[in-house]
Amino acid sequence: MTKIVDFLTQAQRLEMIMSKTISCVVLGLALAAAIGVSTAAILSKAEAAGNATAGEQVFARCAVCHSTKAGENKIGPSLAGVVGRKSGSAQGYDYSSALKSAGITWNEQELDKYLTNPPADVHGTKMVISVPSAEDRQNVIAYLMTLK
C-alpha cells in the first residue's frame, strides 16, 4: 500500500513539474511572438516597402499639382511632412470639406488606399488622379516618407 501511495505522490509531483514547465514554455513562446511582432511593426514604420529613389521619379507626375516644399501649395497641398499628418490639415491650403472631415492620419496603408482611387476612398475630395500601379504607389509612398 505504501508503494501505491508513494507512486501516486510521485506521479502527482511529476504532473505538477510538467504543468509548470509547459506554462513556462508557453509564456516564453508568447513573449517571443510579441517581440517578433513588435520588431516587425517598428521595421515597417522605419521604411516603406517601395524604393524612394524610384518614387521620386514617379512623383514627377505629381509635382504638377503638389510641392515637396513646406508651405508651398499648388493646385494641391504641399506634401512635405504628409506622412503622420491628419488629412485636410496642411496650413494655407483650401481643402474640400470631405478631406477635412475624413479623420485620416496619413500612413503607408492610408496613402496606398487613397492613391489607388482618391474619390472612392474620400467621396468629395478634390483629387481625382490616381496611381493605378501598386509598385508605383509603394515607390511614391517611400519617397513621401523621406519628406520632412
C-alpha positions in Angstrom: 0.0 0.0 0.0 2.9 2.4 0.8 4.3 1.9 -2.7 1.0 2.8 -4.2 0.8 6.0 -2.1 4.5 6.8 -3.0 3.7 6.2 -6.7 0.7 8.5 -6.7 2.6 11.1 -4.8 5.5 10.8 -7.3 3.1 10.9 -10.2 1.4 14.0 -8.8 4.8 15.7 -8.3 5.7 14.8 -11.9 2.4 16.2 -13.2 3.0 19.4 -11.3 6.5 19.8 -12.7 5.3 19.1 -16.2 2.4 21.6 -15.8 4.8 24.3 -14.6 7.3 23.5 -17.4 4.6 23.7 -20.1 3.4 27.0 -18.6 6.9 28.5 -18.8 7.4 27.2 -22.3 4.0 28.7 -23.5 4.8 32.0 -21.7 8.3 32.0 -23.4 6.7 31.4 -26.8 4.1 34.1 -26.3 6.9 36.5 -25.3 9.0 35.6 -28.4 6.0 36.1 -30.6 5.2 39.5 -29.1 8.9 40.6 -29.6 8.7 39.4 -33.2 5.5 41.3 -33.9 6.9 44.5 -32.3 10.1 44.3 -34.2 8.2 43.8 -37.5 6.0 46.8 -36.7 9.0 49.0 -35.9 10.8 48.0 -39.1 7.7 48.6 -41.2 7.4 52.1 -39.8 11.0 52.7 -40.4 10.9 52.2 -44.1 8.2 51.8 -46.7 8.0 48.7 -48.9 8.9 50.7 -52.0 12.0 52.4 -53.3 12.3 56.1 -52.5 14.6 56.9 -55.5 12.2 55.3 -57.9 9.3 57.0 -56.0 11.0 60.4 -56.7 10.7 59.7 -60.4 7.1 58.7 -60.1 6.4 61.8 -58.1 7.5 63.9 -61.1 3.9 63.3 -62.4 2.5 64.5 -59.1 4.7 67.6 -59.0 2.4 69.4 -61.5 -0.1 69.7 -58.6 1.9 69.1 -55.4 5.1 70.6 -54.0 7.6 69.0 -51.7 8.5 72.3 -50.0 6.7 73.0 -46.7 4.1 75.7 -47.1 4.3 75.8 -50.9 0.8 74.8 -52.1 -0.1 74.5 -55.8 -3.3 73.1 -57.2 -2.9 70.5 -54.4 -1.4 70.9 -50.9 2.3 70.7 -50.2 3.2 67.1 -49.4 6.2 68.0 -47.2 5.7 66.1 -43.9 2.5 64.4 -45.2 3.3 61.1 -43.5 1.9 61.3 -40.0 -0.2 64.3 -40.7 -4.0 64.5 -40.4 -6.0 64.8 -43.6 -7.0 68.3 -44.5 -4.6 70.0 -42.1 -1.7 71.5 -44.1 -1.6 75.2 -43.4 -2.6 77.6 -46.2 -4.5 75.1 -48.4 -8.2 75.2 -49.1 -9.2 71.5 -48.7 -12.5 70.0 -49.6 -14.8 69.6 -46.6 -14.7 65.8 -47.3 -11.0 65.6 -46.8 -11.1 67.9 -43.7 -13.6 65.7 -42.0 -12.2 62.4 -43.2 -10.2 61.9 -40.0 -7.3 60.1 -41.7 -3.8 60.1 -40.4 -1.6 59.6 -43.5 0.5 56.5 -43.1 1.7 53.9 -45.6 -1.6 52.0 -45.6 -3.9 55.0 -45.8 -1.8 56.6 -48.6 -1.9 53.4 -50.6 -5.7 53.2 -50.3 -6.2 56.8 -51.1 -3.8 56.9 -54.1 -5.4 53.8 -55.5 -8.7 55.7 -56.1 -9.0 59.0 -54.2 -12.7 59.7 -55.0 -13.7 56.2 -53.9 -11.7 56.5 -50.7 -12.9 60.0 -49.7 -16.1 60.9 -51.5 -16.0 64.6 -52.4 -12.2 65.0 -52.4 -10.7 67.5 -55.0 -8.1 64.9 -56.0 -9.3 62.8 -58.9 -6.0 61.5 -60.2 -5.0 58.0 -59.0 -1.8 56.0 -59.1 -3.0 52.7 -60.5 0.2 50.7 -60.3 0.8 49.1 -56.9 4.6 49.3 -57.5 4.4 53.0 -58.3 2.3 53.6 -55.2 4.7 51.9 -53.0 7.6 53.8 -54.5 6.0 57.2 -54.3 4.9 56.5 -50.7 8.6 55.5 -49.8 9.6 58.9 -51.4 6.9 60.8 -49.4 8.2 59.2 -46.2 11.6 60.9 -46.8 10.0 64.4 -47.0 10.1 66.2 -43.7 
